[in-house]
Amino acid sequence: MENTGEDDIFFYWITSSDKWQMWMWKCVEDNFSWHSVQEGEQVKGPHGSQRYLVVNNSNQPSLVQAATWEKHYRRKLPRAPLSN
């Protein structure tokens, strides 16, 4: 896919049902493709640091550090994703 880089996120939000789907562009066995990801999944952030994938209060995907995950997101019930 043109202009798509490893670990890019595709996020699809359906406001009428308050549900979403999220995918990440990953290389598996030398092949790139979109892989379903969920809120709370650990991913590599800038410079290889560990981050958590969340949906923020603005309904946007975001990568946060462990401290932010623990303080603001861990106990929050995730919004319902669409079935993949």
C-alpha positions as a Markdown table, in Angstrom:
| # | Residue | x | y | z |
|---|---|---|---|---|
| 1 | Met | 0.0 | 0.0 | 0.0 |
| 2 | Glu | 1.5 | 3.3 | -1.1 |
| 3 | Asn | 2.6 | 5.7 | 1.7 |
| 4 | Thr | 1.9 | 3.1 | 4.4 |
| 5 | Gly | 4.6 | 2.5 | 6.9 |
| 6 | Glu | 5.2 | -0.3 | 9.5 |
| 7 | Asp | 3.0 | 0.2 | 12.6 |
| 8 | Asp | 0.7 | 2.7 | 10.9 |
| 9 | Ile | -2.8 | 2.5 | 12.4 |
| 10 | Phe | -6.1 | 2.5 | 10.5 |
| 11 | Phe | -9.0 | 3.4 | 12.8 |
| 12 | Tyr | -12.7 | 3.2 | 11.8 |
| 13 | Trp | -15.2 | 4.8 | 14.1 |
| 14 | Ile | -19.0 | 4.3 | 13.8 |
| 15 | Thr | -20.5 | 7.2 | 15.8 |
| 16 | Ser | -24.1 | 5.9 | 15.5 |
| 17 | Ser | -23.2 | 2.7 | 17.4 |
| 18 | Asp | -20.2 | 4.0 | 19.5 |
| 19 | Lys | -18.1 | 1.1 | 18.1 |
| 20 | Trp | -14.8 | 0.9 | 16.3 |
| 21 | Gln | -12.3 | -1.2 | 14.5 |
| 22 | Met | -8.5 | -0.7 | 14.6 |
| 23 | Trp | -5.8 | -2.3 | 12.5 |
| 24 | Met | -2.0 | -1.9 | 12.4 |
| 25 | Trp | 0.2 | -2.4 | 9.3 |
| 26 | Lys | 2.7 | -5.1 | 10.3 |
| 27 | Cys | 5.3 | -7.4 | 8.7 |
| 28 | Val | 4.7 | -11.1 | 9.5 |
| 29 | Glu | 6.9 | -13.7 | 7.7 |
| 30 | Asp | 8.3 | -11.0 | 5.3 |
| 31 | Asn | 4.8 | -10.0 | 4.2 |
| 32 | Phe | 3.1 | -6.7 | 5.2 |
| 33 | Ser | -0.6 | -6.7 | 5.9 |
| 34 | Trp | -3.2 | -5.1 | 8.2 |
| 35 | His | -3.6 | -6.9 | 11.6 |
| 36 | Ser | -6.5 | -6.3 | 14.0 |
| 37 | Val | -5.4 | -4.6 | 17.2 |
| 38 | Gln | -7.3 | -3.8 | 20.4 |
| 39 | Glu | -7.2 | -1.1 | 23.0 |
| 40 | Gly | -4.6 | -1.9 | 25.6 |
| 41 | Glu | -2.3 | -3.8 | 23.2 |
| 42 | Gln | 1.4 | -3.1 | 23.8 |
| 43 | Val | 3.2 | -1.8 | 20.7 |
| 44 | Lys | 6.6 | -0.3 | 20.0 |
| 45 | Gly | 6.6 | 3.5 | 20.2 |
| 46 | Pro | 9.3 | 6.0 | 19.1 |
| 47 | His | 12.8 | 4.7 | 19.4 |
| 48 | Gly | 11.6 | 1.2 | 20.3 |
| 49 | Ser | 10.0 | 2.1 | 23.6 |
| 50 | Gln | 6.9 | 0.2 | 24.8 |
| 51 | Arg | 3.6 | 2.0 | 24.5 |
| 52 | Tyr | -0.1 | 1.1 | 25.0 |
| 53 | Leu | -2.6 | 1.6 | 22.2 |
| 54 | Val | -5.7 | 3.5 | 23.5 |
| 55 | Val | -8.7 | 5.3 | 22.2 |
| 56 | Asn | -8.6 | 8.8 | 23.8 |
| 57 | Asn | -11.4 | 11.0 | 24.9 |
| 58 | Ser | -11.5 | 12.6 | 21.4 |
| 59 | Asn | -12.2 | 9.1 | 19.9 |
| 60 | Gln | -8.8 | 9.0 | 18.3 |
| 61 | Pro | -6.2 | 6.2 | 18.6 |
| 62 | Ser | -3.2 | 7.1 | 20.6 |
| 63 | Leu | 0.0 | 5.6 | 22.0 |
| 64 | Val | 0.7 | 6.3 | 25.7 |
| 65 | Gln | 3.4 | 5.4 | 28.1 |
| 66 | Ala | 3.0 | 2.8 | 30.8 |
| 67 | Ala | 2.4 | 5.4 | 33.5 |
| 68 | Thr | -0.4 | 7.1 | 31.6 |
| 69 | Trp | -1.9 | 3.7 | 30.8 |
| 70 | Glu | -1.9 | 2.8 | 34.5 |
| 71 | Lys | -3.3 | 6.1 | 35.6 |
| 72 | His | -6.0 | 6.8 | 33.0 |
| 73 | Tyr | -6.8 | 3.8 | 30.9 |
| 74 | Arg | -6.2 | 0.4 | 32.6 |
| 75 | Arg | -9.3 | 0.4 | 34.7 |
| 76 | Lys | -11.5 | 2.1 | 32.1 |
| 77 | Leu | -13.8 | -0.2 | 30.3 |
| 78 | Pro | -12.8 | -0.2 | 26.6 |
| 79 | Arg | -15.4 | 1.0 | 24.2 |
| 80 | Ala | -16.9 | -1.9 | 22.3 |
| 81 | Pro | -15.0 | -2.8 | 19.1 |
| 82 | Leu | -16.8 | -4.2 | 16.2 |
| 83 | Ser | -16.3 | -7.9 | 15.7 |
| 84 | Asn | -13.4 | -8.5 | 13.4 |
